[in-house]
Amino acid sequence: FFLMIRRPPRSTQSRSSAASDVYKRQVLLHSRAFVPWAALGLCIGAYDNAIKYLSERKQFGVPLTSFQLVQEKLTRMMGTIQAILMFNWRITKLYEQNKASIGQIALNKAWVTLKGREVVALARELLGGNGIILDNFAIKAMADMEGLYTCLLYTSPSPRDRQKSRMPSSA
């Protein structure tokens, strides 16, 4: 089926290596800057769903949210969500001003997804056995967060770039 495809001569011309590297870096920076915001959304969704579930679920005649051990975990989740929000906000402001380095952006992505894993794990834990049911969002958030955490988003630098840059090869 695809054996008879012909490309016009202009489409086979490659861009210069330097221009290609610039485009790769722009895509890399933009992608890495977006991932922490997606992680924040997962954290907020996990927190909201945990609050809803725990408020409706009763034990000994009172909502689960009235117990101190539950409140401590919810407080830890909200504190981490606030820290993620502020870190993302600061890196985004630097990025908008073209002052964010690739290292800062990579650190933001690595730290936020690591802490995000903790938040969604707490949400799943708070839901108990119901935390593994897809209807309660917690296990889906855990799977999605794991995907963000393991997302490498890097380009392999050329030998010339390795000498000039200290860009990490992953994170």
Secondary structure as the mmCIF struct_conf table of DSSP 4:
data_model
#
loop_
_struct_conf.conf_type_id
_struct_conf.id
_struct_conf.beg_label_comp_id
_struct_conf.beg_label_asym_id
_struct_conf.beg_label_seq_id
_struct_conf.end_label_comp_id
_struct_conf.end_label_asym_id
_struct_conf.end_label_seq_id
TURN_TY1_P TURN_TY1_P1 LEU A 3 MET A 4
HELX_RH_3T_P HELX_RH_3T_P1 PRO A 9 THR A 12
HELX_LH_PP_P HELX_LH_PP_P1 GLN A 13 SER A 16
HELX_RH_AL_P HELX_RH_AL_P1 SER A 17 GLU A 56
STRN STRN1 LYS A 58 GLN A 59
TURN_TY1_P TURN_TY1_P2 PHE A 60 GLY A 61
STRN STRN2 VAL A 62 PRO A 63
HELX_RH_3T_P HELX_RH_3T_P2 LEU A 64 SER A 66
BEND BEND1 PHE A 67 PHE A 67
HELX_RH_AL_P HELX_RH_AL_P2 GLN A 68 GLU A 96
TURN_TY1_P TURN_TY1_P3 GLN A 97 ASN A 98
HELX_RH_AL_P HELX_RH_AL_P3 ILE A 102 LEU A 126
TURN_TY1_P TURN_TY1_P4 LEU A 127 LEU A 127
HELX_RH_3T_P HELX_RH_3T_P3 GLY A 128 ILE A 132
BEND BEND2 ILE A 133 ILE A 133
HELX_RH_3T_P HELX_RH_3T_P4 LEU A 134 ASN A 136
BEND BEND3 PHE A 137 PHE A 137
HELX_RH_AL_P HELX_RH_AL_P4 ALA A 138 THR A 150
HELX_LH_PP_P HELX_LH_PP_P2 SER A 156 SER A 158
HELX_RH_AL_P HELX_RH_AL_P5 PRO A 159 LYS A 164
BEND BEND4 SER A 169 SER A 169
#
